[in-house]
Amino acid sequence: MARKKNTLLLATMAAGAYAYFSKKENRDKAQVAFNNMKTKVDSFIESQKVQRNPESKAGHPDPYDAEDNQMVSEGAQTSVHYYNQEVQEDEKNDSDGLYKKKDADSELEK
């Protein structure tokens, strides 16, 4: 039953399209509309292809830029760790990770 309805719908649409496009005026309108849409789509695609320079990209990362995302995910953990040891030394242990703090006592012992 559903196949008959689909077939009837397609036949009706085909007959309507034939009736509409039988006039030259309607064919010309459809052709102009198609060409306008094609131009708009092409210009949109070209505008998306333009490479953005780093200044305009800063602060607005592209989620599909794999190289940039990998660099950000690796991060700068060494510098953060160094900062935590040097600036926030009150809250950290003496030897925490990659860098060891230089104490005045340990240098005097050497």
N, CA, C and O of each residue as an XYZ file, in Angstrom:
440
protein
N       0.816     -1.190      0.000
C       0.000      0.000      0.000
C       0.865      1.261      0.000
O       0.566      2.229     -0.700
N       1.944      1.240      0.796
C       2.822      2.404      0.874
C       3.544      2.631     -0.444
O       3.824      3.771     -0.815
N       3.848      1.544     -1.153
C       4.527      1.686     -2.447
C       3.630      2.380     -3.463
O       4.103      3.190     -4.260
N       2.351      2.069     -3.438
C       1.428      2.717     -4.367
C       1.357      4.216     -4.098
O       1.315      5.017     -5.032
N       1.344      4.594     -2.823
C       1.273      6.013     -2.469
C       2.538      6.736     -2.910
O       2.479      7.855     -3.420
N       3.686      6.087     -2.710
C       4.946      6.697     -3.133
C       4.998      6.842     -4.648
O       5.441      7.874     -5.152
N       4.561      5.843     -5.367
C       4.559      5.884     -6.820
C       3.612      6.964     -7.319
O       3.938      7.704     -8.247
N       2.446      7.052     -6.705
C       1.472      8.064     -7.091
C       2.018      9.469     -6.794
O       1.831     10.389     -7.591
N       2.676      9.627     -5.677
C       3.271     10.916     -5.321
C       4.343     11.308     -6.326
O       4.379     12.455     -6.771
N       5.207     10.385     -6.687
C       6.251     10.675     -7.672
C       5.653     11.022     -9.037
O       6.120     11.946     -9.703
N       4.644     10.297     -9.443
C       4.002     10.570    -10.735
C       3.355     11.951    -10.728
O       3.418     12.669    -11.727
N       2.737     12.327     -9.619
C       2.109     13.647     -9.505
C       3.169     14.748     -9.548
O       2.983     15.772    -10.205
N       4.276     14.532     -8.848
C       5.347     15.526     -8.863
C       5.952     15.665    -10.252
O       6.252     16.778    -10.684
N       6.134     14.560    -10.952
C       6.689     14.600    -12.302
C       5.745     15.337    -13.249
O       6.194     16.124    -14.083
N       4.446     15.090    -13.127
C       3.471     15.768    -13.991
C       3.451     17.266    -13.688
O       3.349     18.085    -14.600
N       3.548     17.619    -12.413
C       3.572     19.037    -12.050
C       4.826     19.723    -12.557
O       4.759     20.848    -13.051
N       5.968     19.060    -12.443
C       7.222     19.621    -12.941
C       7.168     19.796    -14.457
O       7.630     20.807    -14.986
N       6.617     18.832    -15.136
C       6.489     18.927    -16.598
C       5.598     20.104    -16.967
O       5.918     20.866    -17.879
N       4.488     20.254    -16.266
C       3.574     21.353    -16.554
C       4.240     22.698    -16.273
O       4.059     23.643    -17.041
N       4.994     22.798    -15.204
C       5.655     24.046    -14.840
C       6.752     24.397    -15.839
O       6.852     25.539    -16.285
N       7.574     23.409    -16.186
C       8.714     23.668    -17.064
C       8.354     23.665    -18.539
O       9.234     23.872    -19.375
N       7.107     23.440    -18.889
C       6.718     23.462    -20.303
C       6.746     24.891    -20.851
O       6.891     25.080    -22.059
N       6.608     25.900    -19.983
C       6.670     27.295    -20.423
C       8.128     27.767    -20.384
O       8.854     27.501    -19.426
N       8.536     28.462    -21.430
C       9.907     28.959    -21.518
C      10.201     29.950    -20.392
O      11.310     29.956    -19.857
N       9.244     30.772    -20.029
C       9.424     31.753    -18.966
C       9.779     31.079    -17.636
O      10.658     31.558    -16.919
N       9.117     29.996    -17.307
C       9.386     29.279    -16.057
C      10.739     28.570    -16.095
O      11.437     28.500    -15.084
N      11.102     28.047    -17.262
C      12.422     27.411    -17.390
C      13.532     28.433    -17.179
O      14.530     28.147    -16.518
N      13.354     29.635    -17.749
C      14.360     30.692    -17.587
C      14.472     31.113    -16.119
O      15.581     31.311    -15.623
N      13.342     31.254    -15.418
C      13.363     31.612    -13.995
C      14.095     30.547    -13.180
O      14.904     30.865    -12.308
N      13.803     29.282    -13.474
C      14.441     28.192    -12.738
C      15.940     28.161    -13.004
O      16.733     27.900    -12.099
N      16.323     28.428    -14.247
C      17.745     28.422    -14.592
C      18.477     29.564    -13.892
O      19.589     29.365    -13.401
N      17.889     30.741    -13.833
C      18.503     31.883    -13.146
C      18.616     31.580    -11.652
O      19.650     31.855    -11.044
N      17.572     31.022    -11.062
C      17.598     30.692     -9.633
C      18.669     29.650     -9.345
O      19.373     29.750     -8.340
N      18.802     28.652    -10.212
C      19.822     27.618    -10.038
C      21.223     28.220    -10.126
O      22.088     27.892     -9.314
N      21.454     29.098    -11.105
C      22.779     29.718    -11.263
C      23.107     30.615    -10.073
O      24.254     30.645     -9.626
N      22.116     31.353     -9.550
C      22.347     32.196     -8.373
C      22.729     31.344     -7.159
O      23.656     31.674     -6.420
N      22.006     30.256     -6.972
C      22.290     29.376     -5.837
C      23.678     28.749     -5.980
O      24.410     28.621     -4.998
N      24.031     28.365     -7.182
C      25.343     27.778     -7.433
C      26.455     28.779     -7.117
O      27.466     28.414     -6.517
N      26.273     30.038     -7.516
C      27.256     31.079     -7.236
C      27.403     31.306     -5.733
O      28.519     31.430     -5.227
N      26.285     31.361     -5.025
C      26.323     31.560     -3.574
C      27.033     30.408     -2.873
O      27.840     30.636     -1.973
N      26.743     29.186     -3.273
C      27.379     28.020     -2.656
C      28.876     28.018     -2.944
O      29.677     27.742     -2.051
N      29.257     28.320     -4.172
C      30.683     28.363     -4.520
C      31.424     29.427     -3.719
O      32.531     29.182     -3.241
N      30.819     30.613     -3.567
C      31.494     31.674     -2.812
C      31.588     31.307     -1.329
O      32.576     31.637     -0.673
N      30.571     30.630     -0.798
C      30.621     30.193      0.592
C      31.735     29.174      0.802
O      32.470     29.249      1.786
N      31.861     28.233     -0.112
C      32.903     27.210     -0.005
C      34.284     27.854     -0.101
O      35.187     27.483      0.649
N      34.463     28.808     -1.008
C      35.751     29.492     -1.135
C      36.084     30.294      0.113
O      37.243     30.348      0.524
N      35.082     30.915      0.720
C      35.349     31.693      1.927
C      35.745     30.790      3.088
O      36.478     31.220      3.979
N      35.275     29.555      3.094
C      35.650     28.617      4.147
C      37.049     28.058      3.939
O      37.683     27.611      4.895
N      37.539     28.075      2.706
C      38.860     27.539      2.400
C      39.987     28.510      2.731
O      41.137     28.087      2.853
N      39.696     29.776      2.877
C      40.720     30.787      3.115
C      41.437     30.473      4.419
O      40.808     30.260      5.456
N      42.754     30.447      4.350
C      43.553     30.174      5.540
C      43.613     31.433      6.391
O      43.932     32.515      5.899
N      43.305     31.280      7.663
C      43.373     32.415      8.563
C      44.791     32.552      9.091
O      45.455     31.555      9.373
N      45.256     33.798      9.225
C      46.588     34.006      9.774
C      46.547     33.815     11.286
O      45.472     33.896     11.881
N      47.683     33.564     11.921
C      47.707     33.259     13.354
C      47.147     34.378     14.231
O      46.590     34.100     15.293
N      47.283     35.649     13.803
C      46.776     36.743     14.624
C      45.264     36.691     14.728
O      44.711     36.911     15.805
N      44.590     36.405     13.627
C      43.128     36.366     13.670
C      42.624     35.052     14.263
O      41.484     34.971     14.721
N      43.467     34.035     14.255
C      43.073     32.726     14.777
C      43.186     32.660     16.296
O      42.513     31.848     16.932
N      44.023     33.496     16.877
C      44.287     33.457     18.311
C      43.008     33.691     19.091
O      42.285     34.658     18.854
N      42.744     32.802     20.013
C      41.555     32.924     20.839
C      40.325     32.287     20.246
O      39.299     32.183     20.918
N      40.403     31.860     19.004
C      39.274     31.221     18.335
C      39.756     29.936     17.664
O      39.828     29.879     16.436
N      40.087     28.904     18.444
C      40.654     27.691     17.848
C      39.626     26.927     17.021
O      38.431     26.920     17.318
N      40.126     26.297     15.993
C      39.280     25.473     15.134
C      39.282     24.055     15.694
O      40.352     23.461     15.824
N      38.124     23.494     16.031
C      38.113     22.157     16.618
C      38.576     21.065     15.658
O      38.882     19.953     16.088
N      38.629     21.370     14.367
C      39.050     20.369     13.399
C      40.499     20.547     12.954
O      40.953     19.836     12.057
N      41.227     21.469     13.555
C      42.641     21.668     13.251
C      43.448     20.713     14.131
O      43.764     21.034     15.277
N      43.775     19.549     13.596
C      44.393     18.474     14.379
C      45.763     18.872     14.925
O      46.067     18.582     16.081
N      46.588     19.527     14.121
C      47.940     19.880     14.573
C      47.887     20.880     15.730
O      48.621     20.743     16.709
N      47.025     21.873     15.614
C      46.904     22.867     16.668
C      46.363     22.231     17.947
O      46.835     22.531     19.043
N      45.383     21.362     17.804
C      44.810     20.707     18.974
C      45.813     19.791     19.657
O      45.813     19.689     20.884
N      46.668     19.121     18.888
C      47.684     18.250     19.476
C      48.693     19.082     20.254
O      49.111     18.696     21.345
N      49.088     20.228     19.693
C      50.043     21.090     20.377
C      49.458     21.591     21.697
O      50.153     21.630     22.713
N      48.194     21.968     21.680
C      47.559     22.473     22.887
C      47.391     21.356     23.914
O      47.563     21.585     25.111
N      47.058     20.156     23.456
C      46.860     19.062     24.399
C      48.168     18.647     25.071
O      48.163     18.210     26.221
N      49.294     18.784     24.353
C      50.582     18.475     24.969
C      50.902     19.492     26.052
O      51.441     19.147     27.104
N      50.569     20.740     25.789
C      50.707     21.789     26.785
C      52.136     22.104     27.145
O      53.078     21.598     26.534
N      52.283     22.942     28.138
C      53.597     23.371     28.595
C      53.725     22.999     30.062
O      53.879     23.871     30.917
N      53.664     21.735     30.347
C      53.663     21.292     31.736
C      54.983     21.564     32.435
O      55.000     21.798     33.644
N      56.087     21.539     31.704
C      57.379     21.789     32.335
C      57.438     23.213     32.873
O      57.869     23.435     34.005
N      57.009     24.171     32.070
C      57.052     25.559     32.522
C      56.055     25.811     33.646
O      56.334     26.599     34.549
N      54.908     25.160     33.606
C      53.932     25.313     34.682
C      54.496     24.743     35.976
O      54.337     25.333     37.045
N      55.145     23.610     35.877
C      55.732     22.988     37.060
C      56.837     23.880     37.634
O      56.925     24.063     38.848
N      57.668     24.426     36.764
C      58.734     25.328     37.211
C      58.141     26.554     37.905
O      58.630     26.979     38.952
N      57.094     27.115     37.321
C      56.431     28.272     37.925
C      55.884     27.915     39.302
O      56.035     28.677     40.257
N      55.255     26.765     39.394
C      54.694     26.358     40.679
C      55.781     26.219     41.740
O      55.558     26.552     42.904
N      56.941     25.736     41.350
C      58.022     25.569     42.334
C      58.653     26.893     42.715
O      58.939     27.116     43.891
N      58.879     27.778     41.756
C      59.582     29.016     42.035
C      58.687     30.063     42.689
O      59.094     30.719     43.648
N      57.483     30.218     42.178
C      56.620     31.285     42.669
C      55.785     30.832     43.856
O      55.580     31.593     44.801
N      55.311     29.621     43.810
C      54.449     29.133     44.875
C      55.196     28.147     45.758
O      54.653     27.108     46.134
N      56.419     28.467     46.082
C      57.264     27.535     46.815
C      56.768     27.263     48.226
O      57.151     26.252     48.816
N      55.937     28.119     48.782
C      55.423     27.891     50.128
C      54.532     26.653     50.179
O      54.481     25.953     51.191
N      53.836     26.395     49.087
C      52.839     25.332     49.085
C      53.374     23.995     48.571
O      52.692     22.977     48.689
N      54.573     23.982     48.008
C      55.105     22.764     47.392
C      56.177     22.119     48.255
O      56.744     22.756     49.143
N      56.450     20.839     47.981
C      57.553     20.130     48.640
C      58.883     20.554     48.034
O      58.916     21.220     46.999
N      59.980     20.169     48.682
C      61.296     20.571     48.198
C      61.682     19.933     46.877
O      62.222     20.612     46.003
N      61.423     18.666     46.712
C      61.763     18.012     45.443
C      60.489     17.398     44.875
O      60.096     16.288     45.232
N      59.866     18.144     43.992
C      58.578     17.722     43.455
C      58.656     17.643     41.937
O      58.365     18.626     41.255
N      59.035     16.517     41.409
C      58.980     16.334     39.973
C      60.283     16.616     39.263
O      61.346     16.174     39.699
N      60.202     17.356     38.164
C      61.336     17.566     37.289
C      62.414     18.470     37.881
O      63.604     18.186     37.753
N      62.007     19.536     38.513
C      62.965     20.492     39.046
C      63.066     20.333     40.554
O      62.077     20.070     41.238
N      64.268     20.495     41.048
C      64.484     20.465     42.499
C      64.850     21.871     42.930
O      65.718     22.516     42.341
N      64.185     22.322     43.949
C      64.472     23.664     44.424
C      65.859     23.696     45.056
O      66.297     22.731     45.682
N      66.525     24.803     44.883
C      67.851     24.989     45.491
C      67.653     25.657     46.845
O      67.182     26.792     46.929
N      68.009     24.960     47.870
C      67.923     25.527     49.206
C      69.287     26.076     49.599
O      70.326     25.575     49.167
N      69.264     27.081     50.401
C      70.516     27.686     50.888
C      71.275     26.684     51.738
O      72.505     26.653     51.714
N      70.534     25.847     52.506
C      71.184     24.852     53.366
C      71.883     23.767     52.551
O      72.994     23.357     52.888
N      71.242     23.305     51.488
C      71.838     22.233     50.695
C      73.056     22.725     49.911
O      73.973     21.946     49.651
N      73.080     24.006     49.530
C      74.239     24.530     48.831
C      75.411     24.733     49.777
O      76.567     24.588     49.378
N      75.117     25.068     51.032
C      76.183     25.254     52.005
C      76.843     23.948     52.382
O      78.028     23.928     52.715
N      76.090     22.845     52.336
C      76.634     21.547     52.688
C      77.645     21.063     51.655
O      78.542     20.293     51.995
N      77.525     21.486     50.431
C      78.419     21.029     49.348
C      79.699     21.692     49.432
O      80.580     21.440     48.611
